[in-house]
Structures are given as C-alpha cells and as structure tokens.
Amino acid sequence: MEATRPVSADLSHYLGVFRRHWWLVLTATGAGLAVGAAVTQALPKVYESSTSVLVSPVDQDANASGGRTKGAINLDTEAQLVPSGAVAAKAAALLRSPVAPVELARDVSVEVPANTTVLVIRFEADNPKDAQAGSHAFAEAYLRNREEAARSVLDQQIKTLNLKVKQLTTNLTSVNNRLAKAPRGSSERSNLESLRSNSQNQLNNLTGRLNVLTTSTVGAGSIISDARLPEEPTSPNAMLNIAGGTMVGLLAGLGLAFVRERFDRRLRTAADVRDRARIPVLAALDERTTPHFDDVLQPYGPGGRVFNRLRNEILASLNTGDQIIVVTGASRGSSTTLVAANLAASLARTGSDVVLIGAHLPDSVVDAAPLARMLGVSAMPGLSDLLAGRIGLAKALQRTPRIPSLRVITTGGAATAAGLMQSQRLRDTLEALRRQTGYVVIEAPSTSSSADAQSLASLADAAILAVELRRAKRPALLDAAEQLSRVGTPLLGAVVLPSLSGLPRTSPTDNLPAVALTAQRPDETAVLDEDRTQQLRLPQGGARPPRQGDGTEEVTAIIDLTSAAKPSGGAQATKAGDQK
C-alpha cells in the first residue's frame, strides 16, 4: 500500500514555488496595489449627508395588516414616498436646482431603524455642501408633502360637514315653518316636533365635529437630527480599493507563479525529479555536500557519507555478476564527472578493485581533463589513445596515488575520440576489465549531447543519471530514461546536484604531481621513459629573461610518476604486450 505523502512535503513544495518566483508575486502584488490607488484617484468623490425625521401619525394613517413595522404608521410606505415624484419636485424647488426631480431622486436613500418611527434620509452629491443641502431639502419636502396631504384630507372633511350642516339647517327651517301652521294636539304636529328634535340633534353633532376639525392642527412630523456637512467622502473607499487591489494582485501573482512553475521545464528540486519525471532519487546533494573539481570527497565528511550511502544502495540493487555501471547526465556539464569520480572512489574504499573510465569529452577548454585533476593522474594517455590502438590497456590504466585500489582511464585526446565509443575495441576492453576488476564505472557524456551515452549504456549492467538542478530540463530527463530503457539498461535512479555554475574550478595543471627541475644543472644520469613523461613546453617568443637572484632558473614540469612505482618486471611485461 502506497504511503500517504506528508503534509510538510506539500507545504515545502508550495514554499519553494513562492521562493523561486517571489519576484513575480511581488510584481503582481505591487501592480494590484498601484491599480487600486489609481482607481481611487480616478473615481469621482461622493459625499453623503443624512437627516433623521420623526414621523407623527395623522388621521389618515393606517398600517397594513402583518406589516414589518408596528403602530399606526406604516414606515415602509413612508420610506417609499420620500423619493417619489411629488417630494422630489418640492425638494428641487427648495434647492433651486436645475436638475430634474427624477435625477435628484436617484441620489436619495431611506433607512428605517428598527423599532422606531424615524426615517433616516440620505443624499449623495459630489461635494459636501450639496450633500447637506440635498438631505435637508428632501426631509423638508417630505414633511411638507405629508402635511399637505393631511391638510387636504382635513379640509375635505370640513367641507363635507359644512354641506351636511347646511342641509340640516335647511330641513330644520322647513320643519319649523310647518310646525307653526300645524294645529295643536294633532298627529301632524306631533310628527313634526319629533322630526325637529332629530334634526336638531344631528345638527348639534355635526356642529361639534366641525368645530373640532376647524380647530385641530396638523402635525406630520419633525426633523430631530438635521443634515451635517460631511468631512470625508464615502466613496471611493481608498483603504478598501487599495486592499482589494493588493489582494487581487497577490492572488494573480500566486496564480502566475504556479502556472510558470507548471510549464517551467527546468528541474529545480529533488522533488521535481521524483514527482515530475517519476525517477527515484538515490542521493540529493546540497551546497555543503557537493563535490569539487580539485579532489574527491573525504569518506567521513558530509559529502563522503552521502556517496557511501549511494554506494550501498547501488550494490544492493545490482544483480549477481553486474560489474559495469555507467553514469550519464540529462544535460551538458560536469555533473557526471563529479558523480562518477566520487562513486568510483567510494567503491574502491571498500577494497574492491575499481576502474574508472572517462568517456565524457569536455565541453570547453576550462573543463579539460577534470578526472586527472580530481584524482591526481596524468591526462594522457587515455581512452582515445587506447581505442585508436596507440597504447595497450595496461599503459592506459593509471593507479591513483591516494586510493590504491582505484585505477583510472582518462579521456585522452579529445580530438581523436569522436566515433570510437562504438568500436569493437571498446567492447573488448570492457570484457577484459570484467575479468580483471571488481567494478567498472564509466563516466559517459549526457544523453542530450551525444549518442555515445546510449552506446555505452548498452554495454553496461546498470545506469545512473546525474541531474544538475536549474540546468537539466524535464523533457531531457525523460528522454534520457527512455534512451536507457530502449537499450535495456536498468536505471537505478538519479543523483541530484545543485547548480554547478558557481563551483570553483582549478586550472588544468592544479593537483597534478610535479617536480622542480633546475635548468642550468640537469641531471644527466637520470633515465626518463618516453612513455612516462610529457614533453616540456616553454612559451613561444624566445627565452625568458633571467630572474634576479642567484642566477638559477627553476622550471616546473608535469611528469607521470605512477608507473614508475611498479616493479621493473611489470614494466617490461607491459612493453612486451604493447609490442605484440
């Protein structure tokens, strides 16, 4: 059952995305902030002022059954009357504004506070004075409109009562005239007296009601909090716009960062190799454990312990009889050199006889002879000389001075190595090494730069990919795994190294065994083997001027002393083999 991926791994991945693309997130966030500030400056300023009106009930008020507000007044209805045309027309007249009442009504809003008979009338304008005047004008217009409506109802009631009083007075006068002519004790007189009494009572009642209406006052309401001059605009909200723009910019930046990460084909972390390329990571080195070009890593240092664990995992993965391990890369560079040299050194420290073959041609003059510099051997002769038939296998093998069980075949002459990696002589050489040694580590070129990597992998028992972060790309890594799969070479996994662009490199003559020779006093008794020496080359342009001092000039020459330590019998056997 597959183990659940830890949450910390996902969190570190997200933090890594932010760390790699922080500039994009920061740029988008700054752009969002700038857009928010620009929008704030571009939008017109809006000022708002409010007036609170206490609404008093009048006789014609009637609340709807089941209405939201309680009491005699339906405040929801009153709130709808404030922006009505009649009120807006009165407000426009009070403001003496040339703006149409309908346009003014659009700037009005009404709020009904809970459990009150108060209307809060708000008015918006592009300057504080207009906002204050508009709020007050609509409140005053509403009260006047309400008062006029109440007064109109009252006047109509008075008019109706006056008409009824007039009619009753006329009827009562007619009854009195008829009553004066009626004989006493007659039934007609009795009926007329009863009719006069009823008419008089009705007249008295109407007169009383009329007196009440004519003496009553209309109170539609009052302003309890008048409009004030606003100090700050309510819109645009600078803090809201800037915060919103910043948040949108941040989200956009994060989105762009993840999109860029998704479509970025460069490998940046060991997790990218494992997750995006589906290749197991055997070892992941950092800046502290990365090897250098001046020497292999010490066995008990941080980097040496990493390669010791790598060696153990490789030995556990190899089948019985597997001896040849090819180290190739997914990109150009010297990552394969560092991995192959330190892996071979780690294998040799177990006591096994290990041969390291340098088949990786240098990409530049600066990278020339990296194995020779790291392991302290001569750069020539090497593999190209061996495959060209100029030397034999015994002469191409150089024993390293610091690790006796490790022998090296350097690249040799780069100009003559092209096309020799597919020769039968290379196959014969590897077969001979299988019989003579314990393990063979081949430093192959990258699969993206040469087809020799696939050719060498077809002759090996297992393969390891050296991945240089920020330089290797996912398609190249997948192509490397595909090339190895096509030739049937098992891919054990990848060794991940950080970017080597800032790694210090030594000059081609550093860390090589050297002796000082005196130019004026040569030792004529010394016998130098032509096959074990390199020709001393002086700068062109004539002899160098003598130094000031004792008149003795010292010249440093690079001499291969590895083979000199062998017994004379072994040397003679080597020469005999070469002659054959």
MOVENMO-V735778 format. One record per residue. N is the residue number from 1. RES is the residue in one letter. PHI is phi in degrees with one decimal (none if undefined). OMEGA is omega in whole degrees, -180 to 180 (999 if undefined). Layout:
((N/RES/PHI/OMEGA) (N/RES/PHI/OMEGA))
This chain:
((1/M/none/-177) (2/E/-70.7/-179) (3/A/-69.4/178) (4/T/-70.7/-178) (5/R/-72.0/-177) (6/P/-66.4/-180) (7/V/-65.4/-178) (8/S/-62.1/178) (9/A/-65.7/177) (10/D/-64.7/180) (11/L/-63.6/179) (12/S/-65.7/177) (13/H/-64.6/179) (14/Y/-64.4/178) (15/L/-64.5/177) (16/G/-65.5/176) (17/V/-61.2/179) (18/F/-66.0/-179) (19/R/-66.9/-179) (20/R/-77.8/-177) (21/H/-119.2/-178) (22/W/-61.1/-178) (23/W/-65.2/179) (24/L/-69.2/178) (25/V/-64.4/-180) (26/L/-65.8/180) (27/T/-65.3/180) (28/A/-66.0/178) (29/T/-64.8/177) (30/G/-63.6/178) (31/A/-65.5/177) (32/G/-63.1/178) (33/L/-63.0/180) (34/A/-65.3/178) (35/V/-64.4/177) (36/G/-60.8/178) (37/A/-66.9/179) (38/A/-66.5/178) (39/V/-64.3/179) (40/T/-61.9/179) (41/Q/-73.6/-176) (42/A/-79.3/-178) (43/L/-69.3/177) (44/P/-68.7/180) (45/K/-78.0/-180) (46/V/-122.9/178) (47/Y/-107.1/-177) (48/E/-132.3/176) (49/S/-131.1/-175) (50/S/-129.6/177) (51/T/-128.2/179) (52/S/-100.2/-177) (53/V/-120.0/174) (54/L/-87.4/-176) (55/V/-93.1/179) (56/S/-98.4/-179) (57/P/-75.3/174) (58/V/-124.2/-172) (59/D/-62.6/-176) (60/Q/-83.3/-180) (61/D/-68.3/177) (62/A/-152.5/-179) (63/N/-80.0/179) (64/A/-72.7/179) (65/S/-68.4/-178) (66/G/75.7/179) (67/G/-68.6/-179) (68/R/-69.4/-180) (69/T/-96.7/-180) (70/K/-99.3/178) (71/G/100.7/-176) (72/A/-76.5/-175) (73/I/-106.6/173) (74/N/-91.6/-174) (75/L/-70.6/176) (76/D/-62.6/176) (77/T/-66.8/179) (78/E/-63.0/179) (79/A/-64.9/178) (80/Q/-75.2/-180) (81/L/-77.4/-176) (82/V/-61.3/180) (83/P/-86.5/-179) (84/S/-69.8/-178) (85/G/-64.4/-179) (86/A/-63.7/180) (87/V/-67.8/180) (88/A/-62.3/178) (89/A/-65.1/177) (90/K/-65.7/179) (91/A/-66.1/178) (92/A/-63.3/177) (93/A/-65.9/178) (94/L/-66.6/-179) (95/L/-78.4/-175) (96/R/54.8/-176) (97/S/-97.9/177) (98/P/-78.2/-179) (99/V/-72.9/180) (100/A/-64.6/179) (101/P/-56.1/179) (102/V/-63.6/178) (103/E/-67.0/178) (104/L/-65.1/-178) (105/A/-65.0/179) (106/R/-69.7/-179) (107/D/-93.0/-177) (108/V/-104.5/173) (109/S/-136.9/-176) (110/V/-125.9/178) (111/E/-125.8/178) (112/V/-112.7/176) (113/P/-60.3/-177) (114/A/-65.1/175) (115/N/59.3/177) (116/T/-136.6/171) (117/T/-110.6/-175) (118/V/-117.8/172) (119/L/-111.5/176) (120/V/-102.0/-176) (121/I/-100.0/-180) (122/R/-110.9/179) (123/F/-135.0/-179) (124/E/-109.5/179) (125/A/-151.0/-177) (126/D/-86.1/174) (127/N/-145.9/-174) (128/P/-61.9/-176) (129/K/-66.7/179) (130/D/-65.2/178) (131/A/-64.7/180) (132/Q/-65.8/-178) (133/A/-66.0/-179) (134/G/-65.9/179) (135/S/-62.6/180) (136/H/-65.5/-178) (137/A/-64.9/180) (138/F/-68.9/176) (139/A/-65.9/179) (140/E/-65.8/179) (141/A/-65.4/178) (142/Y/-62.9/-179) (143/L/-64.7/179) (144/R/-65.8/179) (145/N/-63.8/178) (146/R/-67.3/180) (147/E/-67.8/178) (148/E/-64.8/178) (149/A/-65.2/178) (150/A/-67.4/179) (151/R/-64.2/180) (152/S/-64.8/178) (153/V/-66.0/-180) (154/L/-65.0/179) (155/D/-63.2/179) (156/Q/-66.5/177) (157/Q/-66.0/179) (158/I/-63.1/180) (159/K/-62.5/179) (160/T/-65.8/180) (161/L/-67.7/178) (162/N/-61.3/179) (163/L/-66.4/178) (164/K/-67.8/178) (165/V/-63.3/179) (166/K/-63.3/179) (167/Q/-64.5/180) (168/L/-66.0/179) (169/T/-63.6/178) (170/T/-63.8/180) (171/N/-64.2/-179) (172/L/-66.9/177) (173/T/-64.3/179) (174/S/-66.0/180) (175/V/-66.0/-180) (176/N/-65.1/178) (177/N/-63.7/180) (178/R/-69.1/180) (179/L/-68.5/180) (180/A/-69.3/-179) (181/K/-91.9/-176) (182/A/-76.5/178) (183/P/-67.2/180) (184/R/-69.1/177) (185/G/80.8/179) (186/S/-83.3/178) (187/S/-68.9/179) (188/E/-63.9/-180) (189/R/-65.6/180) (190/S/-65.5/178) (191/N/-66.8/-179) (192/L/-67.6/178) (193/E/-66.0/177) (194/S/-66.4/179) (195/L/-66.6/178) (196/R/-64.6/-180) (197/S/-64.9/179) (198/N/-66.6/180) (199/S/-64.5/179) (200/Q/-66.1/178) (201/N/-63.7/178) (202/Q/-62.2/180) (203/L/-65.1/179) (204/N/-63.6/180) (205/N/-65.5/179) (206/L/-65.2/179) (207/T/-64.7/177) (208/G/-64.4/179) (209/R/-64.1/179) (210/L/-66.5/178) (211/N/-63.0/179) (212/V/-65.3/-177) (213/L/-68.6/-178) (214/T/-71.1/180) (215/T/-98.5/-179) (216/S/-80.8/177) (217/T/-109.7/-180) (218/V/-98.1/176) (219/G/-119.0/-177) (220/A/-77.1/-179) (221/G/150.7/-178) (222/S/-154.4/177) (223/I/-85.2/-180) (224/I/-99.5/176) (225/S/-147.7/-175) (226/D/-78.4/-178) (227/A/-65.6/178) (228/R/-111.6/179) (229/L/-76.7/-178) (230/P/-68.5/-179) (231/E/-93.2/-178) (232/E/-124.3/177) (233/P/-71.6/176) (234/T/-84.8/179) (235/S/-149.5/-1) (236/P/-77.6/178) (237/N/-86.4/-174) (238/A/-61.9/-178) (239/M/-64.0/-180) (240/L/-66.4/-179) (241/N/-66.1/-179) (242/I/-67.7/178) (243/A/-64.7/178) (244/G/-65.0/177) (245/G/-63.3/178) (246/T/-64.8/180) (247/M/-65.5/178) (248/V/-63.3/178) (249/G/-63.2/179) (250/L/-63.9/179) (251/L/-64.0/178) (252/A/-65.1/178) (253/G/-63.5/178) (254/L/-64.2/178) (255/G/-63.0/178) (256/L/-64.6/179) (257/A/-62.4/-180) (258/F/-71.3/176) (259/V/-66.6/178) (260/R/-63.6/178) (261/E/-65.1/-179) (262/R/-67.0/-177) (263/F/-97.2/176) (264/D/-76.7/-175) (265/R/-86.9/178) (266/R/-75.7/178) (267/L/-92.2/-174) (268/R/-112.5/-179) (269/T/-136.3/176) (270/A/-63.9/178) (271/A/-64.5/177) (272/D/-64.7/179) (273/V/-65.1/-178) (274/R/-74.8/-172) (275/D/-87.9/-173) (276/R/-84.9/180) (277/A/-104.2/179) (278/R/58.4/178) (279/I/-118.1/180) (280/P/-63.4/180) (281/V/-98.5/179) (282/L/-78.2/-179) (283/A/-155.3/178) (284/A/-128.3/-179) (285/L/-100.0/176) (286/D/-118.7/-178) (287/E/-62.4/-178) (288/R/-80.4/-176) (289/T/-107.7/-178) (290/T/-70.9/178) (291/P/-67.1/177) (292/H/-119.6/-177) (293/F/-85.0/-178) (294/D/-91.0/-178) (295/D/-170.4/173) (296/V/-77.7/-177) (297/L/-71.1/177) (298/Q/-70.7/-173) (299/P/-65.2/-176) (300/Y/-105.4/175) (301/G/-83.3/180) (302/P/-58.4/179) (303/G/-69.0/178) (304/G/-63.2/178) (305/R/-66.0/177) (306/V/-63.5/-180) (307/F/-72.5/174) (308/N/-64.7/176) (309/R/-65.8/177) (310/L/-61.9/178) (311/R/-60.3/-179) (312/N/-63.8/180) (313/E/-66.6/180) (314/I/-67.6/179) (315/L/-62.3/178) (316/A/-72.0/-178) (317/S/-88.1/-178) (318/L/-73.8/175) (319/N/-84.2/178) (320/T/-64.7/-179) (321/G/92.8/178) (322/D/-76.4/-177) (323/Q/-129.2/-172) (324/I/-100.7/-180) (325/I/-120.3/178) (326/V/-103.5/178) (327/V/-113.4/179) (328/T/-123.1/-177) (329/G/-126.5/178) (330/A/-96.5/-180) (331/S/-151.1/176) (332/R/-64.6/178) (333/G/131.7/-175) (334/S/-105.5/-179) (335/S/-64.7/179) (336/T/-64.7/179) (337/T/-63.4/-179) (338/L/-64.9/-177) (339/V/-70.4/-177) (340/A/-63.9/-178) (341/A/-64.0/-178) (342/N/-74.6/175) (343/L/-67.2/178) (344/A/-62.1/178) (345/A/-64.3/179) (346/S/-66.4/177) (347/L/-66.1/-178) (348/A/-69.3/-179) (349/R/-70.3/175) (350/T/-80.0/-179) (351/G/98.5/179) (352/S/-75.2/177) (353/D/-81.0/-173) (354/V/-120.5/175) (355/V/-119.4/177) (356/L/-107.5/-179) (357/I/-107.5/177) (358/G/-91.7/179) (359/A/-111.7/-178) (360/H/-100.9/178) (361/L/-70.6/-178) (362/P/-66.5/178) (363/D/-78.4/-178) (364/S/-152.7/179) (365/V/-66.5/-179) (366/V/-64.7/-179) (367/D/-88.9/-175) (368/A/-63.6/175) (369/A/50.0/-180) (370/P/-70.0/180) (371/L/-64.7/179) (372/A/-62.2/180) (373/R/-70.3/-177) (374/M/-71.9/-172) (375/L/-104.6/175) (376/G/72.7/178) (377/V/-121.4/-179) (378/S/-79.2/-180) (379/A/-71.9/179) (380/M/-136.6/2) (381/P/-77.4/-176) (382/G/-146.6/-173) (383/L/-65.0/180) (384/S/-62.5/177) (385/D/-67.0/179) (386/L/-65.7/-178) (387/L/-70.5/177) (388/A/-79.5/178) (389/G/85.7/-180) (390/R/-78.2/179) (391/I/-136.8/176) (392/G/-94.6/-177) (393/L/-64.7/-178) (394/A/-62.0/180) (395/K/-77.1/179) (396/A/-75.2/-180) (397/L/-76.2/178) (398/Q/-122.8/-180) (399/R/-84.5/-179) (400/T/-73.8/-176) (401/P/-70.6/-175) (402/R/-94.0/179) (403/I/-127.3/-172) (404/P/-61.3/-177) (405/S/-83.5/180) (406/L/-111.4/174) (407/R/-116.4/-171) (408/V/-127.9/166) (409/I/-114.3/-177) (410/T/-72.0/-179) (411/T/-66.7/-179) (412/G/83.5/-178) (413/G/-70.9/-176) (414/A/-66.8/-175) (415/A/-70.3/-177) (416/T/-108.7/-176) (417/A/-90.1/-175) (418/A/-64.7/177) (419/G/84.5/-177) (420/L/-90.3/-177) (421/M/-73.3/180) (422/Q/-110.6/-177) (423/S/-82.5/177) (424/Q/-69.0/180) (425/R/-63.0/178) (426/L/-67.1/178) (427/R/-63.8/178) (428/D/-64.6/179) (429/T/-62.8/180) (430/L/-66.4/177) (431/E/-66.6/177) (432/A/-65.4/180) (433/L/-68.4/176) (434/R/-60.0/-178) (435/R/-77.9/-172) (436/Q/-96.8/-172) (437/T/-124.8/177) (438/G/-86.0/-179) (439/Y/-138.6/177) (440/V/-126.0/177) (441/V/-111.4/-178) (442/I/-105.1/174) (443/E/-88.9/-174) (444/A/-97.3/173) (445/P/-69.7/-180) (446/S/-72.9/-180) (447/T/-68.6/-179) (448/S/-84.3/-176) (449/S/-108.7/-175) (450/S/-156.3/175) (451/A/-80.1/179) (452/D/-63.8/180) (453/A/-62.6/178) (454/Q/-68.1/178) (455/S/-65.2/179) (456/L/-67.6/180) (457/A/-65.3/179) (458/S/-67.2/179) (459/L/-95.4/-175) (460/A/-100.7/178) (461/D/-94.0/-180) (462/A/-155.7/-178) (463/A/-134.2/176) (464/I/-131.6/178) (465/L/-99.9/173) (466/A/-95.1/-175) (467/V/-114.6/176) (468/E/-95.2/-177) (469/L/-63.5/-180) (470/R/69.6/177) (471/R/-115.1/177) (472/A/-74.7/-180) (473/K/-117.3/-176) (474/R/-60.7/178) (475/P/-60.3/179) (476/A/-66.2/179) (477/L/-68.0/177) (478/L/-65.3/178) (479/D/-66.9/178) (480/A/-62.5/178) (481/A/-62.8/179) (482/E/-68.4/178) (483/Q/-62.8/179) (484/L/-66.0/180) (485/S/-66.5/-177) (486/R/-69.2/179) (487/V/-92.0/175) (488/G/78.6/179) (489/T/-91.3/179) (490/P/-64.2/176) (491/L/-93.6/-178) (492/L/-72.9/-179) (493/G/156.1/-176) (494/A/-123.4/171) (495/V/-111.2/-173) (496/V/-98.5/178) (497/L/-121.5/174) (498/P/-71.2/-180) (499/S/-60.2/-178) (500/L/-97.6/-177) (501/S/-64.4/-179) (502/G/-96.1/-178) (503/L/-77.0/-179) (504/P/-66.7/179) (505/R/-118.7/179) (506/T/-88.5/178) (507/S/-74.7/-175) (508/P/-61.0/-177) (509/T/-99.3/179) (510/D/-76.7/174) (511/N/62.4/173) (512/L/-99.7/178) (513/P/-63.3/-176) (514/A/-138.0/174) (515/V/-129.1/179) (516/A/-95.2/179) (517/L/-114.7/178) (518/T/-91.4/-174) (519/A/-70.5/-176) (520/Q/-85.1/-178) (521/R/-127.7/179) (522/P/-71.4/178) (523/D/-88.0/-176) (524/E/-73.9/180) (525/T/-85.5/-179) (526/A/-73.3/179) (527/V/-110.7/-177) (528/L/-106.9/176) (529/D/-79.3/-178) (530/E/-62.7/-179) (531/D/-78.4/-175) (532/R/-111.7/-178) (533/T/-126.6/172) (534/Q/-115.1/-178) (535/Q/-68.3/179) (536/L/-80.2/-178) (537/R/-114.7/178) (538/L/-100.2/178) (539/P/-58.4/178) (540/Q/-73.2/178) (541/G/104.4/175) (542/G/99.2/-178) (543/A/-73.1/179) (544/R/-77.7/180) (545/P/-63.7/-178) (546/P/-66.3/177) (547/R/-78.7/175) (548/Q/-79.8/-179) (549/G/151.3/-177) (550/D/-88.8/177) (551/G/81.8/179) (552/T/-99.3/-178) (553/E/-104.5/179) (554/E/-104.3/179) (555/V/-125.2/179) (556/T/-98.0/180) (557/A/-120.2/178) (558/I/-94.3/-176) (559/I/-128.2/176) (560/D/-78.2/-179) (561/L/-102.8/-176) (562/T/-66.7/-177) (563/S/-74.1/-179) (564/A/-67.3/-179) (565/A/-78.6/-179) (566/K/-76.5/176) (567/P/-63.2/-178) (568/S/-62.4/178) (569/G/-61.8/179) (570/G/-64.9/180) (571/A/-66.3/179) (572/Q/-64.5/179) (573/A/-62.3/179) (574/T/-63.8/179) (575/K/-62.8/179) (576/A/-63.5/179) (577/G/-64.8/-180) (578/D/-67.9/180) (579/Q/-64.2/177) (580/K/-63.6/999))
